[in-house]
Amino acid sequence: MGLVWDWNMCGAELKKVDESVLHTANEDGERGEDDATALPEDGGDGSEDVGSGPEVDVGSDPENSGSDPEDGGGLDDSGPFGGRAVQVLAICANFPICEIIGSDWQQARYIYERREGEVQEEGMVDLVLTGPHKIFMACGYFRVKVYTDHGSGPPVITEAWDVQEDDRIKEYTRTIRAGPGSKLKITYLVIPKAIEANVEVNLKLKGLGSRSRAIYGKIKASVPHYRNKSIPLFSCERGTSLSFPSGSTSILPLSLSRIAVPSLWQLRLHIQVDLTVITYDSQEEQDKNLKFSLDFTREIVSQEREVDDDQVEVKIVWDQIY
């Protein structure tokens, strides 16, 4: 298999890229179907953008109809700085997946890892993202490798897409075939000028003596350019609740704490908190819901909510992407 040269727009260097990584046919000889929908950030017609790849008929797929919903702002509102970034928005599949690894020109990072004891439901289901823990750079190719077993056997899917040419914010949905009847869809956003939102959630649980406390629930983040999608920052079911001491402040361990958002002067980040605090003692078990929404801007970077003396504080640190 030959090699092609990949010009690194972010690091000013040349490197070799194995051509076999860029487009990999499945074991049955079926190449992954590219039914990406590119949504022009400036409110264009939303026509399909597949670069130099093969032409694919997606007219019968509603997800690729070229509709262009309100995009929540344009590059005319761009902030003073920003780096090229890829933000994964959603992944769904109809076959069991163990882990998904994404990579940019710098390094590889986990996007999804199946938790111990987790069983994937049948049919096309949404996978809860568990990474990456560092923003992907939109320089060169964005690659994904999908595995069905931990540490055994090659990936069932290896695909890569060129993300260095977009000069406007665009959303893509890629459909990949892993074999007969096995399909995975990944939706990601290419952001030519992005900054990083680093989210921290602090729990301030009131003191209740010897009684123990536990937390479960969900926290999600979104910005207008994510359309109707939210990034899961924390997801924990009741059966796997996390224990916390009473009368102290603790940092909630987020499965995903760093996301890429468009660098806009009128930047807005929406955080949805839906947590339940469980109080245990020898006699009973009590549940209390902490559910609220917060909007953050460049100026508003810390907010706190309180329910019956239990407090949740959310902090945002805006950072440059390198």
Protein Blocks (a to p, Z undefined) as FASTA:
>chain_A
ZZdddddfklopacdddfklmpccdfkopacddfbdcddfklpnopacehjaccddfklp
mklnopacdehiafklpcfbdcdddddfbdcdfbdcfbdcdddfkbccdfbdcdehiacd
ehjdddddfbdfbdcddehjadddddfbehiajafbdcdddfklpcbdcdddddddfbeh
iacdddddddfbacddddddddddddehjaccddedddddddfklomaccdfbdcdfklc
ccddehiacddddfbfbdcddddfklccddddddddddddfkbccdddddddddddfklm
cdcddeehiacdddddddddZZ
